């Protein structure tokens, strides 16, 4: 019995050794599903073990190679360049010649001579309101005025020749002047029935149709002149020395996708105590008449210029516990390695993503750009070409 047991063990060992020596092709050739699955499982386990071994070897190599632990950084070289700083504001376009015309008297709008979009000249007749017979009264009074004038002139000649009495001369003069005043008053009243353009421009809107009854509280026309356009805006008092009359202004109209040059034509002399601002007025050229009242505009006013400024990205600047700003520059550079050196800087004005450096960095200094947040003062770093 014991002999049979040892024989079985020996057969198992021989079989196992034979299986171990079998290739994948041999196992596949057996068409035995159990053996094929067993072979696959053995290979998968072996693969996992190899991956773990490779990872351990890589970690050790990384530990033994000091260059692998160096922080990777990219750099930029400080250069002097022209720096224009702009004060950016937003406002709306306006014009001083934009009015709604109201009648001075009530009545029927008897005649309208213009339509919307018509160009009109200053003083041009736009409409008439029925005068209710006032024109006839003026005509009759003018006849009487003519008679009074003739009588006065005759009495004046007689009086100069010492003929007649002084009272007759004075009565004729008074009658003529009174009649003249009456006619002038009625003519003024009659003139109110005629609506004339207060300035040259465009009839933007006809609000009441011909034949309608109008009254002093009801507008009839809107007349606009698009030649004299401007933008009025409030500026913080801190810019009072830089934002002055004659200063050029870049004006952008986002809706029109248009940029033009303007000029400050008025700077207020009063500081608003509520918001500490002063008023400026910027003239807006409008040759093509595309710019309309109340159109939104963005203004850029050059308030500062440095002919030799050093500019660096804001995102590479850090700040210490004392509130001082600093960056890292490269020292002791050799090939693709260098030492990071922390330097305190003083900054000036900011424009977009860049800030002006007033002190702490000289021209041609190599500054750490990417990786600046992860290095330490005095640490060796590796420079990449990215």
C-alpha positions in Angstrom: 0.0 0.0 0.0 2.8 2.4 0.9 4.6 1.5 -2.3 1.5 2.5 -4.3 1.3 5.8 -2.5 4.9 6.8 -3.3 4.3 5.7 -6.9 1.4 8.2 -7.2 3.4 11.0 -5.7 6.2 10.4 -8.1 3.8 10.4 -11.1 2.3 13.7 -9.9 5.8 15.3 -9.7 6.7 14.0 -13.1 3.5 15.3 -14.6 3.9 18.7 -13.0 7.4 19.0 -14.3 6.2 18.1 -17.7 3.4 20.7 -17.6 5.8 23.4 -16.5 8.1 22.7 -19.5 5.2 22.8 -21.9 5.0 25.8 -24.2 1.8 27.7 -25.0 1.7 26.0 -28.4 1.9 22.6 -26.7 -0.9 23.4 -24.4 -3.1 24.8 -27.2 -2.4 21.6 -29.2 -4.0 19.5 -26.5 -7.4 21.1 -27.0 -7.9 20.6 -23.3 -9.9 23.5 -22.0 -8.8 22.9 -18.4 -5.1 22.9 -19.2 -5.4 26.0 -21.4 -7.2 28.0 -18.7 -4.6 26.9 -16.2 -1.8 27.9 -18.4 -3.4 31.4 -19.0 -3.8 31.9 -15.3 -0.2 31.0 -14.6 1.0 33.5 -17.2 -1.3 36.3 -15.8 0.1 35.8 -12.3 3.6 35.9 -13.7 2.8 39.2 -15.6 1.6 40.9 -12.4 4.6 39.8 -10.5 6.9 41.1 -13.2 5.1 44.5 -13.2 5.6 44.8 -9.4 9.3 43.9 -9.7 9.8 46.5 -12.4 8.2 49.2 -10.3 10.4 48.4 -7.4 13.5 48.7 -9.6 12.3 52.0 -11.1 11.7 53.5 -7.6 15.2 52.5 -6.6 16.8 53.9 -9.7 15.0 57.2 -9.1 16.2 57.3 -5.5 19.8 56.6 -6.5 19.8 59.2 -9.3 19.9 62.8 -7.7 19.2 64.5 -11.0 15.7 63.0 -11.2 14.8 64.9 -8.0 15.5 68.3 -9.4 12.4 70.6 -10.0 11.8 71.3 -13.6 11.4 75.0 -14.5 11.1 77.2 -17.6 12.5 80.7 -17.7 12.0 84.1 -19.3 14.6 86.8 -19.9 13.8 90.3 -18.7 13.8 92.9 -21.5 13.1 96.6 -21.5 10.2 97.7 -23.7 7.7 100.5 -24.2 4.9 100.3 -21.7 1.7 102.3 -22.2 -0.8 102.0 -19.3 -4.4 102.8 -20.0 -7.3 103.8 -17.7 -10.2 101.8 -18.9 -13.8 103.2 -18.5 -17.2 102.6 -19.9 -19.9 105.1 -20.9 -22.7 105.9 -23.3 -22.7 108.1 -26.3 -24.8 111.3 -26.2 -25.5 114.4 -28.3 -26.5 117.9 -27.2 -28.7 118.2 -30.3 -31.3 115.6 -29.6 -34.7 117.0 -28.7 -38.4 116.3 -28.8 -40.3 119.3 -30.2 -43.5 120.3 -28.4 -46.0 122.8 -29.7 -46.5 126.1 -27.9 -50.2 126.3 -28.7 -53.1 123.9 -28.9 -54.9 123.3 -32.2 -55.3 121.0 -35.2 -52.0 119.9 -36.9 -53.1 121.2 -40.3 -49.9 120.4 -42.3 -46.8 118.2 -41.8 -44.1 118.9 -44.4 -41.5 116.2 -43.4 -41.4 112.5 -42.8 -39.1 110.3 -40.6 -35.6 110.1 -41.9 -35.7 113.5 -43.7 -32.7 115.8 -43.3 -33.6 119.3 -42.3 -31.8 122.6 -42.1 -32.0 125.0 -39.1 -35.1 127.1 -39.3 -36.8 124.8 -41.9 -40.6 124.7 -41.6 -41.7 121.2 -40.3 -45.4 121.7 -39.7 -48.2 124.1 -39.2 -50.9 124.2 -36.6 -54.3 125.8 -37.5 -54.2 129.4 -36.3 -57.9 129.8 -35.8 -58.0 133.0 -38.0 -55.1 134.7 -36.3 -53.4 135.3 -39.6 -56.4 137.3 -40.8 -56.3 139.4 -37.7 -52.7 140.2 -38.2 -53.4 141.2 -41.8 -56.2 143.6 -40.8 -54.1 145.1 -38.0 -51.2 145.6 -40.4 -53.5 147.7 -42.6 -54.4 149.7 -39.6 -50.8 149.9 -38.7 -50.0 151.3 -42.1 -52.6 154.1 -41.7 -51.3 154.9 -38.2 -47.8 155.1 -39.6 -48.8 157.5 -42.4 -50.7 159.7 -39.9 -47.7 159.8 -37.6 -45.2 160.6 -40.3 -47.4 163.5 -41.6 -47.9 164.9 -38.1 -44.2 164.6 -37.5 -43.4 166.7 -40.7 -46.0 169.3 -39.7 -44.6 169.5 -36.2 -41.0 169.9 -37.5 -42.4 172.9 -39.6 -44.0 174.3 -36.4 -47.4 173.6 -37.8 -50.1 172.1 -35.6 -50.1 171.3 -31.9 -47.7 169.1 -30.0 -50.6 167.1 -28.6 -51.6 166.1 -32.1 -48.1 164.9 -32.8 -47.9 163.0 -29.6 -51.3 161.3 -30.1 -50.3 160.2 -33.6 -47.0 158.8 -32.3 -48.6 157.0 -29.4 -51.3 155.5 -31.7 -48.7 154.3 -34.2 -46.4 152.7 -31.5 -49.4 151.0 -29.8 -50.6 149.6 -33.1 -47.1 148.4 -33.9 -46.8 146.6 -30.6 -50.1 144.9 -31.1 -49.1 143.7 -34.5 -45.8 142.4 -33.2 -47.5 140.5 -30.3 -49.9 138.9 -32.7 -47.1 137.9 -35.1 -45.3 136.3 -32.2 -48.4 134.4 -31.4 -48.9 133.4 -35.0 -45.3 132.2 -35.3 -46.0 129.7 -32.6 -48.3 127.9 -35.0 -45.3 127.1 -37.2 -42.9 124.4 -36.0 -39.4 125.0 -37.4 -36.2 122.9 -37.0 -34.1 124.3 -34.1 -30.9 123.0 -35.7 -29.8 121.1 -38.8 -30.3 117.3 -38.4 -32.5 114.4 -39.1 -36.2 113.9 -38.3 -35.9 110.7 -36.2 -39.6 110.4 -35.3 -42.9 111.9 -36.3 -45.1 111.2 -33.3 -48.5 112.8 -34.3 -50.2 112.5 -37.7 -51.5 115.4 -39.8 -55.0 116.3 -38.8 -54.6 115.4 -35.2 -55.3 117.8 -32.3 -52.1 118.8 -30.5 -51.4 120.4 -27.2 -48.2 121.8 -25.5 -47.8 118.6 -23.4 -47.7 116.3 -26.5 -44.4 116.0 -28.5 -44.7 116.1 -32.3 -41.2 115.5 -33.6 -37.8 114.2 -32.5 -34.9 115.9 -34.3 -31.3 114.6 -33.9 -28.0 115.9 -35.1 -25.4 113.0 -35.2 -22.5 115.3 -36.0 -21.7 116.6 -32.5 -21.5 113.3 -30.5 -19.7 112.9 -27.2 -19.3 110.6 -24.2 -19.6 112.0 -20.7 -18.1 109.9 -17.9 -16.9 110.2 -14.3 -13.2 109.6 -13.6 -11.7 108.9 -10.1 -10.0 111.9 -8.6 -6.6 110.0 -8.4 -6.3 110.5 -12.2 -6.9 114.3 -12.1 -3.3 115.1 -13.2 -3.2 112.6 -16.1 -6.7 112.9 -17.6 -6.7 116.4 -19.0 -8.1 118.3 -22.0 -6.5 117.4 -25.3 -5.6 113.8 -24.2 -6.1 111.2 -26.9 -8.7 108.5 -26.1 -9.2 105.1 -27.8 -12.9 104.4 -28.1 -14.3 101.0 -28.8 -17.9 100.2 -29.7 -18.4 96.4 -29.1 -21.8 96.3 -30.8 -20.3 97.8 -34.0 -17.0 96.0 -33.7 -15.4 99.4 -34.3 -12.5 101.4 -32.8 -11.9 105.1 -33.3 -9.7 107.8 -31.9 -11.2 110.6 -29.8 -10.0 113.4 -27.6 -10.9 114.8 -24.2 -12.6 118.1 -24.9 -13.7 119.0 -21.4 -12.4 118.1 -17.9 -14.6 119.2 -15.0 -13.2 121.4 -12.2 -15.5 120.0 -9.6 -14.9 116.9 -7.5 -18.1 115.1 -6.6 -17.9 114.5 -2.8 -20.3 111.6 -3.0 -18.0 109.3 -5.2 -14.8 111.4 -5.4 -14.9 111.7 -9.2 -14.7 114.5 -11.7 -16.5 114.7 -15.1 -14.9 114.5 -18.5 -16.4 114.9 -22.0 -14.8 113.0 -24.9 -15.7 114.1 -28.5 -16.7 111.3 -30.8 -16.1 111.6 -34.6 -19.1 110.2 -36.5 -18.5 110.6 -40.2 -20.4 107.5 -41.3 -23.3 108.3 -38.8 -23.3 104.7 -37.5 -22.8 105.9 -33.9 -26.1 106.6 -32.2 -27.1 108.2 -28.9 -27.0 105.9 -25.9 -24.6 103.4 -27.6 -22.3 101.7 -25.2 -18.6 102.5 -25.5 -15.4 101.5 -23.9 -12.7 104.1 -23.4 -9.0 103.6 -22.9 -7.1 106.7 -21.8 -3.2 106.6 -21.7 -2.4 107.9 -18.2 1.2 106.6 -18.0 4.1 105.7 -20.3 7.5 104.2 -19.6 9.9 104.0 -22.5 12.1 101.3 -20.8 9.9 99.2 -18.7 10.5 95.6 -17.5 7.3 93.6 -17.7 6.7 90.1 -16.1 3.6 87.9 -15.7 1.6 88.5 -12.6 1.3 84.8 -11.9 5.0 84.3 -11.1 5.0 86.9 -8.3 4.7 85.6 -4.7 4.4 87.5 -1.5 6.1 86.8 1.9 4.8 87.3 5.4 5.9 90.9 5.5 3.9 91.8 2.4 7.0 92.0 0.2 6.7 90.7 -3.4 9.4 88.4 -4.8 10.3 86.2 -7.8 13.0 83.6 -8.4 16.0 84.3 -10.7 18.7 81.9 -11.9 22.3 82.0 -10.5 25.3 79.8 -11.1 23.9 78.4 -14.3 25.7 75.5 -15.9 24.3 73.7 -18.9 20.6 72.9 -18.0 21.0 73.4 -14.3 21.1 76.5 -12.1 20.5 77.7 -8.6 17.1 79.5 -7.8 17.7 82.8 -6.0 14.8 84.7 -4.4 14.8 88.5 -5.0 12.5 91.1 -3.6 10.9 93.3 -6.2 8.9 96.5 -6.3 6.1 96.6 -8.9 4.3 99.5 -10.6 1.2 99.6 -12.8 -0.5 96.5 -14.2 -1.9 96.0 -17.7 -3.7 92.8 -18.5 -1.6 89.8 -17.3 1.6 91.8 -17.0 3.0 94.0 -14.3 5.7 96.6 -14.4 8.8 95.9 -12.3 10.3 99.1 -10.9 13.2 97.6 -8.9 14.8 94.3 -8.1 15.3 93.0 -11.6 17.7 94.2 -14.3 17.6 93.8 -18.0 18.7 90.3 -19.3 18.0 88.7 -15.9 16.8 85.1 -16.3 13.6 84.7 -14.3 11.8 81.4 -13.4 8.4 81.3 -15.1 6.8 77.8 -14.9 7.6 76.0 -11.7 8.2 79.3 -9.7 5.7 78.2 -7.0 7.4 74.9 -6.3 11.1 75.9 -5.8 12.9 77.2 -2.8 15.6 79.8 -2.3 19.0 78.3 -3.0 17.6 75.1 -4.6 19.2 73.6 -7.7 16.7 73.4 -10.6 16.7 71.8 -14.0 15.8 74.1 -17.0 13.6 72.6 -19.7 13.0 73.9 -23.2 9.3 74.0 -23.0 
